[in-house]
Amino acid sequence: MHLDEARSRQLSLPQEDEDGEELQCKQGPSGTDTAVPAAASWPGFESVCDFCKLTKALSPGYKPIFKLQPTRTLPVPRGGSRCRCCPRPVPSLLPGEARAAAEAGVTWPPSAASCGGACGGRRAARENLLKGQKEEEERLLQAIPLFCFPDGNNWAPVTEFTSETFSFVLTNVDGSRKIGYCRRLLPSGRGVRLPEVFCIISCLGCFGLFSKILDEVEKRRQISMAVIYPFMQGLRESSFPAPGKTVTIKSFIPESGTELIELTRPVDAHLEHVEFQALLQRLSPHLILHIFASAVLERRLIFLAEELSILSQCIHAVAALLYPFTWAHTYIPVVPECLLDTVCCPTPFMVGIQRRHLERVLDQPMEEALIVDLCEGKILRAVGDEEEILPTKLQNEILTSLNRHNNNNNVHTSEQVNTLVSEAFVHFFVRTVGHYTSHIKWSKNGSGTFQERAFCKAIASKTSRKFVKKFVKTNMFSLFIEEAEKRRMPQEAYFQQKIAEYHEQKKHRRDS
């Protein structure tokens, strides 16, 4: 039985005592204390309330699965037994209760002979959680082929195909994300054949490291599939490198001998999966600022391109512009064709769609959104106020930095471009919200409370204050502050370093 179906059936079970009076836990559906009949005094009853508290997170308004037979005395009820792990009795069920339990798929007494309260209730809640997690894992596994071949319906066997690298993101129900790193290639052979996709799923954003692994996989695939397995086995047997560390993998390739492959994980991964060059090659600095302004206020953004690698690179680049903040809403770098109705979602999203589906996208009954054509380098649809969102002075500073890149022939490497672009946008956040630590009030027990009003008032510039008053209402800022309130030592070391440098420069200018 599906978990949601089981919950809905459990909610409809009768909750009456022997006298026909409704039984409720002390933790009621609304979260407030409710009266418990005097008859409900058996030792494990309050533990049922614990069970309700645990399951309330899964289904708001949840009531106990079924009525436990109340007793006025401590002895074991007739037909019951004692719990193996605590002295509480395991109550037996009345005939009506047994039928209700059977209809809900609940086994009673529990197979491990528990009290149904502190033991059985928590065990049942834990089993429900594990079952939900397993179903979620299965759902994600079934979705992987869709994202590996988002255009799968249009494929035909080919004789030539240039391999491409792209990625996608799967979001769990708890908000956590898994990243899929993909390499699509045409296996060696003669005649027409279908491309293959090799995909690595990880919760870590280490695009460079996984891209190097996929390079090795592709090299071995051109020899034989059998050559890939020893390499992957060596990876599984090696520990994943810590930030800033390197692991060396030994791998044997026929006719080449044993190779040593070094895999390094960067110290600061906020630019790890980013190629700002891909964004700058397709959009003008002015349009990039409009996109940034929409993203920073958590609006709906749609990117169009034909190549999956371009979609993937550009959307990751836009998300990286938000550092030290994180896009916390729907985020699908490559939307499969069967999920195109995602653009009808009323909540914020950042998605990439192949350009061949443009007409279908425009026909969807969607709300206001920014639609960016990466092939033509233009914005097809906008809200209209993108020019007015960011403070004018800071907007001009970012434009100056981006134009400097376009006019600078000395900047060649991807790392140099990433650093230059990232610093321009990090500096924007340093200037607007870099004083946030000064407005977290710490209590004696070590917890912090953010003083939003004082934080906004501390900004001297009217245009900056107007922007910040909107920005503090976003989900990304709220999540950032929630983390900051938990610890006195901020997590984002690079951002803190830039804040310190900015204050040092201000002090130096005052003193000189």
ROKEBA-737843 format. One record per residue (C-alpha): residue in three letters; x, y, z. Coordinates in steps of 0.1 Angstrom, whole numbers, plus 5000, padded with zeros to 4 digits. Example, Ala and Ser with C-alpha at 12.3 -4.5 7.8 and 13.67 -1.06 7.14 Angstrom:
Ala512349555078/Ser513749895071/
***
This chain:
Met500050005000/His501350344991/Leu502550555021/Asp500250855013/Glu497250615009/Ala498050455042/Arg498150795059/Ser494850895045/Arg493250575056/Gln494750605091/Leu493250955095/Ser489750815090/Leu489950555118/Pro487550575148/Gln488850745179/Glu486350665207/Asp486750515241/Glu484450245256/Asp481850505266/Gly481750655231/Glu483850955241/Glu486451065216/Leu489950995226/Gln492651245217/Cys496351265224/Lys497751545245/Gln499351665213/Gly496251745192/Pro496051805155/Ser496452185159/Gly499552135181/Thr497752255213/Asp497152055244/Thr493751875244/Ala491851705272/Val492451335277/Pro489551135293/Ala490250995328/Ala489950645315/Ala492950685293/Ser495450635321/Trp497350325309/Pro501050375313/Gly501950395276/Phe499250645266/Glu501450955267/Ser503950775246/Val501350755219/Cys501451135220/Asp505151105212/Phe504250895182/Cys501851165171/Lys504451435174/Leu506851225153/Thr504351155126/Lys502751505126/Ala505651625104/Leu504651365078/Ser500951445078/Pro499551765094/Gly496451695114/Tyr497451335121/Lys495651145148/Pro496750815164/Ile496650515141/Phe494050345162/Lys492550355197/Leu494650185223/Gln492550005249/Pro492650225281/Thr493150065315/Arg492850215349/Thr495449995365/Leu499049895357/Pro498649515354/Val498849375319/Pro495549385301/Arg493749055294/Gly495248895263/Gly498149145264/Ser501849095271/Arg504849295284/Cys507249485262/Arg510649335257/Cys512449665261/Cys510449845288/Pro508049745316/Arg504949885299/Pro502149655289/Val501249575253/Pro497449635252/Ser495149395233/Leu492649535209/Leu488849525210/Pro487149355180/Gly486249695164/Glu489849815169/Ala491249505154/Arg489149545122/Ala490249915120/Ala493849825124/Ala493649545098/Glu491949785073/Ala494850035078/Gly497449755073/Val498649775109/Thr499849455125/Trp498949425162/Pro500549315185/Pro503749425169/Ser506049145157/Ala508749245182/Ala506249265211/Ser506549625219/Cys504449845241/Gly503050045211/Gly504150365229/Ala507750465235/Cys508950155217/Gly506350065191/Gly505250415183/Arg508850535176/Arg509650215158/Ala506550255136/Ala507450615129/Arg510950525121/Glu509750245097/Asn507350495080/Leu510250745076/Leu512550465062/Lys509750355038/Gly509250705026/Gln512950755021/Lys513150425001/Glu510250534979/Glu511850864973/Glu515150694964/Glu513250474939/Arg511450774924/Leu514750954919/Leu516350644903/Gln513450614879/Ala513850984869/Ile517650954861/Pro517150824825/Leu514751114817/Phe517451364826/Cys520251164809/Phe518151164777/Pro515751464780/Asp515451464742/Gly515251084740/Asn512151074719/Asn513951244690/Trp516951014689/Ala517850804659/Pro520950594653/Val523950794640/Thr527450734627/Glu529051054641/Phe528451234674/Thr530551484693/Ser530551384730/Glu529051644754/Thr529151694791/Phe526151824811/Ser524651794845/Phe521251794862/Val519951834897/Leu517551604916/Thr515851754946/Asn514651534975/Val511451604994/Asp513551735023/Gly515151995000/Ser518551814997/Arg519951784963/Lys521851524943/Ile523851624912/Gly524051414881/Tyr527251454861/Cys526751314826/Arg528951234796/Arg527051154764/Leu529150984737/Leu528950754708/Pro530550414715/Ser533250284691/Gly531950064663/Arg530850054627/Gly527550154612/Val524850354628/Arg524450324666/Leu522850504695/Pro524750734719/Glu525250634755/Val525250834787/Phe527550764816/Cys526150934847/Ile527650984882/Ile525251084910/Ser526651274939/Cys525551514966/Leu528851704962/Gly529351984937/Cys532751884923/Phe532251924886/Gly535951934877/Leu536751614896/Phe533851424882/Ser534551554847/Lys538051414849/Ile536551074859/Leu534251094830/Asp537151174807/Glu538750844818/Val535550654814/Glu535150784778/Lys538750694770/Arg538150334782/Arg534750304765/Gln536450354731/Ile538450044739/Ser535849824756/Met533149844782/Ala535049574802/Val538049824807/Ile535750064826/Tyr534849824854/Pro538449784869/Phe538750164869/Met535450224887/Gln536349944911/Gly539550134920/Leu537550444925/Arg535150274949/Glu538050134969/Ser539650474973/Ser538450734999/Phe536951044985/Pro539451334988/Ala538951595015/Pro538751965004/Gly542252064991/Lys543451704990/Thr544351464961/Val543951094957/Thr545850884932/Ile544150594913/Lys546050324896/Ser544450194864/Phe545549954837/Ile544750014801/Pro545549754774/Glu548549854752/Ser549250154775/Gly550049984808/Thr549350114843/Glu548350484846/Leu548350694877/Ile545250934878/Glu545251214903/Leu541951354914/Thr541951674934/Arg539051834953/Pro539252214955/Val539352394989/Asp536552634980/Ala534052464958/His531752764951/Leu533252794916/Glu533852424911/His531152354886/Val531052694870/Glu532052824835/Phe531353194834/Gln532953214800/Ala529953014786/Leu527653294799/Leu529753584787/Gln530153434752/Arg526353424747/Leu525053724766/Ser526054094770/Pro527054224805/His523854424805/Leu521654124800/Ile523553924826/Leu522754204851/His519054174842/Ile519153794848/Phe521053844881/Ala518454104893/Ser515653854886/Ala517453564902/Val518353764934/Leu514653844939/Glu513753474933/Arg511653514902/Arg510853254875/Leu513653214849/Ile513653004817/Phe516752954796/Leu516652824760/Ala519452654741/Glu519652354718/Glu522852194733/Leu522552034767/Ser526052134776/Ile525252504770/Leu522052494790/Ser523852314819/Gln526952554819/Cys524952874817/Ile522352784844/His525052674868/Ala526853004861/Val523753214869/Ala523253014901/Ala526853074910/Leu526453454906/Leu524253444938/Tyr527153324960/Pro527253324991/Phe523553264988/Thr522052954973/Trp519052924949/Ala516552724971/His513652674947/Thr512952454917/Tyr516252414898/Ile516352194867/Pro519352274843/Val517852044816/Val514051984817/Pro512951664800/Glu510251704774/Cys507651524795/Leu508151784823/Leu507752094802/Asp504652194823/Thr507152284850/Val506952634836/Cys503352664848/Cys504552644884/Pro503552954904/Thr506552934926/Pro510153054917/Phe512152834894/Met515252834873/Val515052584844/Gly516752514811/Ile514752394781/Gln515852294746/Arg514952564721/Arg513052334698/His510252344725/Leu509952724725/Glu506452734709/Arg505152484735/Val506652684763/Leu505153004751/Asp501752834748/Gln501752734784/Pro499552924809/Met502453054829/Glu502853354852/Glu505353634847/Ala508853494839/Leu512153594824/Ile512753394792/Val516353404779/Asp517353274745/Leu521053164748/Cys521253094710/Glu520253444700/Gly521753614730/Lys518553804739/Ile515653814764/Leu512453704748/Arg510153794777/Ala510654004809/Val508754154838/Gly509854504828/Asp511454634860/Glu514754454858/Glu516654784852/Glu515354924885/Ile515954634909/Leu519654684917/Pro521255004931/Thr522455214902/Lys525955274915/Leu526654914923/Gln525054804890/Asn527455034871/Glu530454884891/Ile529454534880/Leu529054644844/Thr532554804845/Ser534054484857/Leu532354264831/Asn533254504803/Arg536854504815/His536854134809/Asn535454174774/Asn538154434766/Asn541054254783/Asn543054034760/Asn545353914788/Val542653704805/His542753364789/Thr542153084814/Ser538752974826/Glu539953014862/Gln540953384856/Val537553454841/Asn535753284870/Thr537653484895/Leu537153814878/Val533353764874/Ser532753614908/Glu534553894926/Ala532354154909/Phe529153994922/Val530653894956/His531654264960/Phe528054364953/Phe526854144983/Val529654275005/Arg528554634999/Thr524854555004/Val524554295032/Gly528154245044/His527354405077/Tyr524854125087/Thr527153985115/Ser526954315134/His523154275136/Ile522953925151/Lys522253945188/Trp523653655207/Ser522053505239/Lys523753345268/Asn522952995255/Gly524753065222/Ser521853115199/Gly521653425177/Thr518753645167/Phe518953855135/Gln517854225140/Glu516354285106/Arg515054645111/Ala518454765125/Phe520254585097/Cys518254775070/Lys518455105088/Ala522255075090/Ile522455115052/Ala523255475043/Ser522355465006/Lys518655494999/Thr518755294967/Ser520755014984/Arg518355015014/Lys515354984990/Phe516954684974/Val517954525007/Lys514354555021/Lys513254334992/Phe516154104994/Val515754025031/Lys512253875023/Thr513753614999/Asn514053245009/Met517853245000/Phe518553525025/Ser516353365052/Leu518253035049/Phe521553215049/Ile520653405081/Glu519253085098/Glu522652925094/Ala524453245106/Glu522253245138/Lys523452885147/Arg527152965150/Arg529353265158/Met531853155132/Pro530453215097/Gln530552925073/Glu531353105040/Ala535053165045/Tyr535653335011/Phe532753575017/Gln534053665051/Gln537453725037/Lys536053965011/Ile534154145038/Ala537254185059/Glu539254315029/Tyr536554565021/His536554705057/Glu540354725056/Gln540254925024/Lys537655165039/Lys539855215069/His542855275048/Arg541055535027/Arg539855715059/Asp543355715074/Ser545055845042/
***
